[in-house]
């Protein structure tokens, strides 16, 4: 039986880490540290549980099942078509890829443009043409993903972050401030919710098949070995994410006594300016550019591979081309409008993704009825909550707030638990009838 060498496994870990690590992964922990101040470590623990734990579980769930389609089919064949399409469109060309191109421009080029050009649409157009040409070119050969990410992009990311961290250790910016209101009374739970909002669990479902194909390309076809290497890859990438999140949280907290800002981009800009002066803005721009390139390349590849298998009348290269072109267009034609559509959809499907991951992890203890009923309960709540937020201006919030944890943003937990209980009862009842009939 074939096996991966240590070097191959490390490169796959680096690849998975860089696929996860985008602009949001830079911004969220920095903002958390800046807001939490002296409570940063307890808040970081909560953040790591959801921002690292859920993606790792997602990768493992895909490794155990073989693909997102196989996992989703356990709910229902129709669900296995609709749900993955929603995920790929939402975190692919519908939101994440165009946003990455725009954020890279905002953080790397815009700060150095003259004031009369910084908001000119032509500047964004020129930048995104270059950005998406690079993304498309590097997406044409998915088989080379390990070498490109593992040997080039990931080490570049890690070196840049290490330089910033070492500088911050030897020349600390300032002392820690008291936490803001959200973190002063319940820093752990607020950090838990912040990590939940990174939505990397969705990315894990999308990236899982890319990692599976990469491992299989190395000659690993045994399901047990595949699951083992997926576990190692997930844990390794998770450990790297946790370390980087700790560094970014520390950096954000280090300037909390100087200023507590409104978003993570402002936090990192201030940190880099304090540490390196104007050169720090250049380093930060490079860091954001590399991170956004990694995520965009990963998502174009994931979307291309998925849709070429779902609709094989177009090849992978055609679907990759379509994905890149749509992403480029949306990045230049009003990202705010697509955010208004995509964000509610993400809010609706994310709880279902988490529940699907958890059920996938405990596949041996569950069956079709548990999958189906649990997903129905979760989906009904998520759809109602999305309609309430998007169309009803939160007019049902007072009623929904009676559901435990609704005000904390995770009101779907109770419906999911109820679904699991009812699904278990139904499954046992069906099993009992089958035994009696025999």
FITI-528480 format. One record per residue (C-alpha): residue number from 0; residue in one letter; z, x, y. Coordinates in nm, 4 decimals, decimal comma. Example, Ala and Ser with C-alpha at 12.3 -4.5 7.8 and 13.67 -1.06 7.14 Angstrom:
R_n_res_zz_xx_yy
R_0_A_0,7800_1,2300_-0,4500
R_1_S_0,7140_1,3670_-0,1060
% end
This chain:
R_n_res_zz_xx_yy
R_0_X_0,0000_0,0000_0,0000
R_1_X_-0,0926_0,1295_0,3446
R_2_X_0,1776_0,1975_0,5991
R_3_X_0,1910_0,2866_0,9661
R_4_X_0,2831_0,6354_1,0746
R_5_X_0,5638_0,6746_1,3258
R_6_X_0,3092_0,7658_1,5935
R_7_X_0,1017_0,4537_1,5229
R_8_X_0,4108_0,2346_1,5385
R_9_X_0,5227_0,3886_1,8689
R_10_X_0,1777_0,3326_2,0191
R_11_X_0,1843_-0,0327_1,9084
R_12_X_0,5307_-0,0706_2,0655
R_13_X_0,3971_0,0784_2,3891
R_14_X_0,0974_-0,1539_2,3734
R_15_X_0,3143_-0,4648_2,3311
R_16_X_0,5495_-0,3553_2,6089
R_17_X_0,2647_-0,3092_2,8559
R_18_X_0,1160_-0,6463_2,7572
R_19_X_0,4409_-0,8158_2,8556
R_20_X_0,5149_-0,6087_3,1624
R_21_X_0,3413_-0,7644_3,4621
R_22_X_0,4210_-0,8262_3,8268
R_23_X_0,6784_-1,0943_3,7485
R_24_X_0,8677_-0,8532_3,5254
R_25_X_0,9005_-0,6193_3,8224
R_26_X_1,0013_-0,8861_4,0709
R_27_X_1,2529_-1,1022_3,8823
R_28_X_1,5091_-0,8365_3,7779
R_29_X_1,4930_-0,6662_4,1204
R_30_X_1,5663_-0,9964_4,2918
R_31_X_1,8430_-1,0718_4,0405
R_32_X_2,0131_-0,7396_4,1165
R_33_X_1,9820_-0,7907_4,4909
R_34_X_2,1322_-1,1393_4,4697
R_35_X_2,4022_-1,0618_4,2128
R_36_X_2,5371_-0,7486_4,3853
R_37_X_2,8608_-0,6439_4,2176
R_38_X_2,8016_-0,9056_3,9455
R_39_X_2,4692_-0,7514_3,8449
R_40_X_2,5659_-0,6430_3,4949
R_41_X_2,6952_-0,9802_3,3774
R_42_X_2,3883_-1,1474_3,5278
R_43_X_2,1650_-0,8871_3,3602
R_44_X_2,3125_-0,9688_3,0178
R_45_X_2,2152_-1,3333_3,0610
R_46_X_1,8706_-1,2314_3,1864
R_47_X_1,8036_-1,0010_2,8909
R_48_X_1,8965_-1,2712_2,6394
R_49_X_1,6127_-1,4962_2,7554
R_50_X_1,3670_-1,2494_2,9146
R_51_X_1,3794_-1,0136_2,6143
R_52_X_1,5250_-1,2204_2,3310
R_53_X_1,2780_-1,5099_2,3477
R_54_X_0,9645_-1,2906_2,3573
R_55_X_1,0903_-1,0864_2,0619
R_56_X_1,1543_-1,4055_1,8655
R_57_X_0,8050_-1,5245_1,9607
R_58_X_0,6431_-1,2088_1,8263
R_59_X_0,8476_-1,2350_1,5051
R_60_X_0,7577_-1,6041_1,4628
R_61_X_0,3873_-1,5256_1,4908
R_62_X_0,4319_-1,2361_1,2488
R_63_X_0,5976_-1,4668_0,9937
R_64_X_0,3364_-1,7417_1,0259
R_65_X_0,0268_-1,5257_1,0800
R_66_X_-0,1040_-1,7007_1,3919
R_67_X_-0,0160_-1,9538_1,6599
R_68_X_-0,2559_-2,2002_1,4990
R_69_X_-0,0770_-2,1773_1,1629
R_70_X_0,2591_-2,2239_1,3317
R_71_X_0,1391_-2,5206_1,5397
R_72_X_-0,0285_-2,6848_1,2366
R_73_X_0,3181_-2,7332_1,0875
R_74_X_0,3702_-2,9922_1,3606
R_75_X_0,0323_-3,1680_1,3325
R_76_X_-0,3353_-3,0603_1,3123
R_77_X_-0,4113_-3,2254_1,6485
R_78_X_-0,1143_-3,0486_1,8069
R_79_X_-0,2515_-2,7209_1,6694
R_80_X_-0,5645_-2,7730_1,8804
R_81_X_-0,4245_-2,9129_2,2056
R_82_X_-0,1082_-2,7045_2,2444
R_83_X_-0,2641_-2,3558_2,2058
R_84_X_-0,5484_-2,4511_2,4416
R_85_X_-0,2941_-2,5543_2,7070
R_86_X_-0,1080_-2,2246_2,6623
R_87_X_-0,4186_-2,0054_2,6788
R_88_X_-0,5631_-2,1857_2,9805
R_89_X_-0,2324_-2,1979_3,1692
R_90_X_-0,1251_-1,8365_3,1319
R_91_X_-0,4828_-1,7105_3,1157
R_92_X_-0,7606_-1,7921_3,3632
R_93_X_-0,5718_-2,0916_3,5026
R_94_X_-0,2778_-1,8983_3,6443
R_95_X_-0,1560_-1,5612_3,5206
R_96_X_-0,4778_-1,3578_3,5368
R_97_X_-0,5917_-1,4684_3,8867
R_98_X_-0,2351_-1,4369_4,0128
R_99_X_-0,2180_-1,0805_3,8799
R_100_X_-0,5320_-0,9878_4,0725
R_101_X_-0,3981_-1,1431_4,3921
R_102_X_-0,0517_-0,9866_4,3590
R_103_X_-0,2041_-0,6435_4,2943
R_104_X_-0,3996_-0,6808_4,6198
R_105_X_-0,0935_-0,7998_4,8125
R_106_X_0,1198_-0,5062_4,6982
R_107_X_-0,1288_-0,2179_4,6825
R_108_X_-0,3976_-0,2649_4,9487
R_109_X_-0,2864_-0,5237_5,2004
R_110_X_0,0090_-0,3205_5,3408
R_111_X_-0,2354_-0,0491_5,4537
R_112_X_-0,4994_-0,2712_5,6111
R_113_X_-0,5236_-0,3264_5,9876
R_114_X_-0,3603_-0,6515_6,0962
R_115_X_-0,6956_-0,8117_6,1800
R_116_X_-0,8226_-0,7434_5,8255
R_117_X_-0,5142_-0,7944_5,6099
R_118_X_-0,5665_-1,1712_5,5774
R_119_X_-0,9458_-1,1655_5,5843
R_120_X_-1,0924_-1,3275_5,2678
R_121_X_-1,3528_-1,0518_5,2416
R_122_X_-1,0828_-0,7909_5,1722
R_123_X_-0,9460_-0,9900_4,8796
R_124_X_-1,3004_-1,0516_4,7547
R_125_X_-1,3879_-0,6800_4,7536
R_126_X_-1,0602_-0,5852_4,5857
R_127_X_-1,0823_-0,8519_4,3143
R_128_X_-1,4434_-0,7571_4,2355
R_129_X_-1,3262_-0,4024_4,1607
R_130_X_-1,0089_-0,5238_3,9839
R_131_X_-1,1846_-0,7686_3,7503
R_132_X_-1,4733_-0,5334_3,6750
R_133_X_-1,2148_-0,2824_3,5486
R_134_X_-1,0318_-0,5566_3,3565
R_135_X_-1,3547_-0,6809_3,1982
R_136_X_-1,4759_-0,3320_3,1075
R_137_X_-1,1468_-0,2407_2,9391
R_138_X_-1,1437_-0,5772_2,7586
R_139_X_-1,4789_-0,5258_2,5878
R_140_X_-1,3286_-0,3154_2,3082
R_141_X_-1,0059_-0,4803_2,1828
R_142_X_-0,9843_-0,2272_1,8995
R_143_X_-0,9179_0,0445_2,1568
R_144_X_-0,6229_-0,1426_2,3067
R_145_X_-0,3622_0,0722_2,1313
R_146_X_-0,5113_0,3969_2,2606
R_147_X_-0,5624_0,2707_2,6158
R_148_X_-0,2207_0,1120_2,6510
R_149_X_-0,0186_0,3363_2,4238
R_150_X_-0,1589_0,6671_2,5499
R_151_X_-0,2441_0,5924_2,9133
R_152_X_-0,1244_0,2751_3,0869
R_153_X_0,2237_0,2423_2,9334
R_154_X_0,3204_0,6088_2,9891
R_155_X_0,1956_0,5745_3,3486
R_156_X_0,4196_0,2707_3,4009
R_157_X_0,7218_0,4388_3,2446
R_158_X_0,6730_0,7635_3,4409
R_159_X_0,6499_0,5761_3,7714
R_160_X_0,9659_0,3766_3,6977
R_161_X_1,1466_0,6914_3,5805
R_162_X_1,0594_0,8726_3,9066
R_163_X_1,1985_0,5825_4,1089
R_164_X_1,5165_0,5632_3,8990
R_165_X_1,5888_0,9378_3,9132
R_166_X_1,5405_0,9363_4,2891
R_167_X_1,7768_0,6396_4,3209
R_168_X_2,0429_0,8144_4,1096
R_169_X_2,0416_1,1361_4,3131
R_170_X_1,9970_0,9716_4,6526
R_171_X_2,1586_0,6281_4,6226
R_172_X_2,0535_0,3848_4,8930
R_173_X_2,3771_0,1984_4,9531
R_174_X_2,6778_0,0253_4,7985
R_175_X_2,6881_-0,3128_4,6260
R_176_X_2,7523_-0,6380_4,8135
R_177_X_2,9237_-0,9556_4,7015
R_178_X_2,6954_-1,1893_4,5040
R_179_X_2,5189_-1,4844_4,6640
R_180_X_2,6437_-1,8351_4,5873
R_181_X_2,4280_-1,8852_4,2786
R_182_X_2,5662_-1,5696_4,1156
R_183_X_2,9236_-1,5725_4,2450
R_184_X_3,0642_-1,8391_4,0123
R_185_X_2,8370_-1,8190_3,7095
R_186_X_2,6348_-1,4997_3,7179
R_187_X_2,5729_-1,4935_3,3434
R_188_X_2,4202_-1,8407_3,3239
R_189_X_2,2139_-1,7904_3,6378
R_190_X_2,0753_-1,4687_3,4914
R_191_X_2,0073_-1,6594_3,1692
R_192_X_1,8006_-1,9139_3,3652
R_193_X_1,6181_-1,6412_3,5606
R_194_X_1,5060_-1,4827_3,2351
R_195_X_1,3982_-1,8201_3,1008
R_196_X_1,1717_-1,8591_3,4043
R_197_X_0,9790_-1,5381_3,3304
R_198_X_0,7917_-1,7448_3,0675
R_199_X_0,7289_-1,4414_2,8483
R_200_X_0,7913_-1,6596_2,5419
R_201_X_0,4495_-1,8163_2,6079
R_202_X_0,2977_-1,4697_2,6352
R_203_X_0,4547_-1,3782_2,3004
R_204_X_0,2718_-1,6651_2,1310
R_205_X_-0,0538_-1,5489_2,2896
R_206_X_-0,0062_-1,1765_2,2269
R_207_X_0,1287_-1,2143_1,8745
R_208_X_-0,2156_-1,2511_1,7186
R_209_X_-0,3423_-0,9442_1,9101
R_210_X_-0,0607_-0,7359_1,7620
R_211_X_-0,1201_-0,8866_1,4173
R_212_X_-0,4904_-0,7947_1,4344
R_213_X_-0,4050_-0,4445_1,5578
R_214_X_-0,1690_-0,3850_1,2655
R_215_X_-0,4199_-0,5286_1,0186
R_216_X_-0,6866_-0,2975_1,1582
R_217_X_-0,4623_-0,0112_1,0446
R_218_X_-0,4954_-0,1326_0,6865
R_219_X_-0,1758_-0,3404_0,6666
R_220_X_-0,2682_-0,6653_0,4889
R_221_X_0,0486_-0,7396_0,2927
R_222_X_0,2342_-1,0286_0,4625
R_223_X_0,5778_-0,8788_0,4042
R_224_X_0,4744_-0,5439_0,5529
R_225_X_0,3016_-0,7193_0,8410
R_226_X_0,6159_-0,9165_0,9254
R_227_X_0,8225_-0,5982_0,9056
R_228_X_0,6001_-0,4096_1,1478
R_229_X_0,5870_-0,7099_1,3817
R_230_X_0,9666_-0,7059_1,3821
R_231_X_0,9723_-0,3327_1,4626
R_232_X_0,7110_-0,3779_1,7376
R_233_X_0,9029_-0,6681_1,8906
R_234_X_1,2370_-0,4878_1,8819
R_235_X_1,0874_-0,1676_2,0205
R_236_X_0,9072_-0,3410_2,3060
R_237_X_1,2204_-0,5487_2,3705
R_238_X_1,4364_-0,2377_2,3950
R_239_X_1,1968_-0,0855_2,6497
R_240_X_1,1944_-0,4097_2,8497
R_241_X_1,5745_-0,4238_2,8484
R_242_X_1,6036_-0,0658_2,9772
R_243_X_1,3461_-0,1247_3,2528
R_244_X_1,5131_-0,4515_3,3514
R_245_X_1,8419_-0,2635_3,3804
R_246_X_1,6823_-0,0035_3,6085
R_247_X_1,5172_-0,2648_3,8299
R_248_X_1,8371_-0,4692_3,8505
R_249_X_2,0267_-0,1568_3,9547
R_250_X_1,7659_-0,0787_4,2212
R_251_X_1,7837_-0,4300_4,3631
R_252_X_2,1611_-0,4262_4,3643
R_253_X_2,1734_-0,0833_4,5321
R_254_X_2,0448_-0,2308_4,8583
R_255_X_2,2374_-0,5584_4,8375
R_256_X_2,4906_-0,4477_5,0972
R_257_X_2,2057_-0,3532_5,3296
R_258_X_2,0117_-0,6763_5,2915
R_259_X_1,9959_-0,9690_5,0482
R_260_X_1,6355_-1,0832_5,0551
R_261_X_1,4414_-1,3942_4,9504
R_262_X_1,2125_-1,2532_4,6798
R_263_X_1,1703_-0,9574_4,4481
R_264_X_0,8629_-0,8159_4,6206
R_265_X_1,0587_-0,7782_4,9450
R_266_X_1,3453_-0,6183_4,7509
R_267_X_1,1235_-0,3564_4,5873
R_268_X_0,9414_-0,2849_4,9120
R_269_X_1,2720_-0,2174_5,0887
R_270_X_1,4006_-0,0041_4,7993
R_271_X_1,0877_0,2108_4,7922
R_272_X_1,0818_0,2493_5,1681
R_273_X_1,4456_0,3601_5,1664
R_274_X_1,3916_0,6062_4,8817
R_275_X_1,0514_0,7541_4,9633
R_276_X_0,9505_0,6318_5,3076
R_277_X_0,5844_0,5361_5,3465
R_278_X_0,4992_0,7209_5,0249
R_279_X_0,7197_0,4728_4,8423
R_280_X_0,4867_0,1878_4,9353
R_281_X_0,1998_0,3837_4,7773
R_282_X_0,4011_0,4372_4,4568
R_283_X_0,4980_0,0701_4,4500
R_284_X_0,1361_-0,0349_4,4975
R_285_X_0,0298_0,1866_4,2088
R_286_X_0,3094_0,0458_3,9920
R_287_X_0,2045_-0,3136_4,0615
R_288_X_-0,1634_-0,2314_4,0076
R_289_X_-0,1053_-0,0749_3,6661
R_290_X_0,1280_-0,3583_3,5593
R_291_X_-0,1195_-0,6257_3,6723
R_292_X_-0,4087_-0,4475_3,5006
R_293_X_-0,2145_-0,4330_3,1729
R_294_X_-0,1336_-0,8031_3,1763
R_295_X_-0,4836_-0,9075_3,2849
R_296_X_-0,6567_-0,6975_3,0174
R_297_X_-0,4196_-0,8329_2,7514
R_298_X_-0,4776_-1,1927_2,8528
R_299_X_-0,8567_-1,1599_2,8743
R_300_X_-0,8585_-1,0104_2,5248
R_301_X_-0,6232_-1,2791_2,3919
R_302_X_-0,8264_-1,5629_2,5438
R_303_X_-1,1546_-1,4093_2,4294
R_304_X_-1,0355_-1,3694_2,0701
R_305_X_-0,8812_-1,7159_2,0564
R_306_X_-1,1744_-1,9106_2,1988
R_307_X_-1,4329_-1,7123_2,0006
R_308_X_-1,2575_-1,8271_1,6818
R_309_X_-1,2013_-2,1827_1,8051
R_310_X_-1,5595_-2,2201_1,9353
R_311_X_-1,7648_-1,9518_1,7570
R_312_X_-2,0954_-2,0633_1,9115
R_313_X_-2,0092_-1,7984_2,1750
R_314_X_-1,9160_-1,4427_2,0822
R_315_X_-1,5985_-1,2659_2,1859
R_316_X_-1,7800_-1,0814_2,4648
R_317_X_-1,9158_-1,4079_2,6082
R_318_X_-1,5696_-1,5692_2,6104
R_319_X_-1,4191_-1,2547_2,7641
R_320_X_-1,6884_-1,2700_3,0319
R_321_X_-1,6163_-1,6374_3,1014
R_322_X_-1,2420_-1,5703_3,1203
R_323_X_-1,2851_-1,2820_3,3632
R_324_X_-1,5311_-1,4736_3,5843
R_325_X_-1,3141_-1,7863_3,6024
R_326_X_-1,0081_-1,5735_3,6802
R_327_X_-1,1979_-1,3883_3,9530
R_328_X_-1,3179_-1,7164_4,1053
R_329_X_-0,9734_-1,8775_4,1078
R_330_X_-0,8196_-1,5639_4,2568
R_331_X_-1,0535_-1,6063_4,5546
R_332_X_-1,0726_-1,9846_4,5867
R_333_X_-0,7194_-2,0932_4,6631
R_334_X_-0,4519_-1,9803_4,4230
R_335_X_-0,2034_-2,2220_4,5808
R_336_X_-0,4057_-2,5190_4,4571
R_337_X_-0,4225_-2,3923_4,1007
R_338_X_-0,0503_-2,3143_4,1139
R_339_X_0,0148_-2,6757_4,2080
R_340_X_-0,1621_-2,7822_3,8875
R_341_X_-0,0659_-2,5019_3,6485
R_342_X_0,3051_-2,4649_3,7258
R_343_X_0,3934_-2,8238_3,6220
R_344_X_0,1872_-2,7773_3,3041
R_345_X_0,3763_-2,4557_3,2284
R_346_X_0,7050_-2,6362_3,2895
R_347_X_0,5968_-2,9015_3,0426
R_348_X_0,4785_-2,6773_2,7592
R_349_X_0,7422_-2,4019_2,7887
R_350_X_1,0272_-2,5980_2,6245
R_351_X_0,7911_-2,6924_2,3409
R_352_X_0,6991_-2,3252_2,2993
R_353_X_1,0643_-2,2224_2,2726
R_354_X_1,1381_-2,4945_2,0168
R_355_X_0,8293_-2,3978_1,8153
R_356_X_0,9410_-2,0339_1,8150
R_357_X_1,2917_-2,1209_1,6960
R_358_X_1,1579_-2,3440_1,4189
R_359_X_0,9123_-2,0699_1,3216
R_360_X_1,1935_-1,8177_1,2855
R_361_X_1,3785_-2,0504_1,0471
R_362_X_1,0639_-2,1602_0,8638
R_363_X_1,2314_-2,1560_0,5224
R_364_X_1,4925_-2,4076_0,6381
R_365_X_1,2484_-2,6487_0,7978
R_366_X_0,9596_-2,8679_0,6899
R_367_X_0,6861_-3,0834_0,8441
R_368_X_0,9178_-3,3689_0,9429
R_369_X_1,1596_-3,1423_1,1271
R_370_X_0,8727_-2,9765_1,3140
R_371_X_0,7070_-3,3081_1,4014
R_372_X_1,0121_-3,5094_1,5090
R_373_X_1,1732_-3,2230_1,6985
R_374_X_0,8516_-3,1562_1,8878
R_375_X_0,8081_-3,5271_1,9687
R_376_X_1,1577_-3,5475_2,1210
R_377_X_1,1067_-3,2242_2,3164
R_378_X_0,7591_-3,3244_2,4337
R_379_X_0,8673_-3,6716_2,5495
R_380_X_1,1460_-3,5239_2,7617
R_381_X_0,9214_-3,2474_2,9013
R_382_X_0,6439_-3,4924_2,9918
R_383_X_0,8860_-3,7325_3,1636
R_384_X_1,0468_-3,4460_3,3560
R_385_X_0,7059_-3,3091_3,4597
R_386_X_0,5919_-3,6523_3,5824
R_387_X_0,9189_-3,6900_3,7705
R_388_X_0,8804_-3,3553_3,9483
R_389_X_0,5041_-3,3679_4,0063
R_390_X_0,4293_-3,7314_4,0862
R_391_X_0,7568_-3,9160_4,1483
R_392_X_0,9137_-3,6640_4,3901
R_393_X_1,2198_-3,6285_4,1624
R_394_X_1,3119_-3,9969_4,1990
R_395_X_1,4397_-3,9989_3,8393
R_396_X_1,6582_-3,6908_3,8888
R_397_X_1,9831_-3,8863_3,9191
R_398_X_1,9148_-4,0670_3,5906
R_399_X_1,7987_-3,7544_3,4070
R_400_X_2,1003_-3,5597_3,5328
R_401_X_2,3150_-3,7501_3,2824
R_402_X_2,1487_-3,5398_3,0140
R_403_X_2,3616_-3,2268_2,9518
R_404_X_2,2207_-2,9077_3,1084
R_405_X_1,9503_-3,0971_3,3002
R_406_X_2,0792_-2,9729_3,6368
R_407_X_2,0685_-2,6170_3,4981
R_408_X_1,6993_-2,6527_3,4133
R_409_X_1,7312_-2,6763_3,0344
R_410_X_1,7725_-3,0490_2,9808
R_411_X_1,5299_-3,0300_2,6883
R_412_X_1,7952_-2,8663_2,4674
R_413_X_1,9736_-3,1914_2,3739
R_414_X_1,6537_-3,3834_2,2865
R_415_X_1,5450_-3,0888_2,0708
R_416_X_1,8788_-3,0832_1,8859
R_417_X_1,8615_-3,4592_1,8320
R_418_X_1,5068_-3,4158_1,6983
R_419_X_1,6211_-3,1471_1,4537
R_420_X_1,9036_-3,3707_1,3264
R_421_X_1,6804_-3,6764_1,2831
R_422_X_1,4039_-3,4648_1,1300
R_423_X_1,6498_-3,3192_0,8781
R_424_X_1,7733_-3,6658_0,7802
R_425_X_1,4154_-3,7942_0,7400
R_426_X_1,3168_-3,4848_0,5387
R_427_X_1,6117_-3,5301_0,3015
R_428_X_1,5339_-3,8995_0,2672
R_429_X_1,1705_-3,8281_0,1793
R_430_X_1,2769_-3,5572_-0,0634
R_431_X_1,5239_-3,7973_-0,2300
R_432_X_1,2543_-4,0639_-0,2731
R_433_X_1,0151_-3,8132_-0,4278
R_434_X_1,2821_-3,7033_-0,6765
R_435_X_1,3659_-4,0665_-0,7614
R_436_X_0,9984_-4,1474_-0,8211
R_437_X_0,9733_-3,8612_-1,0677
% end
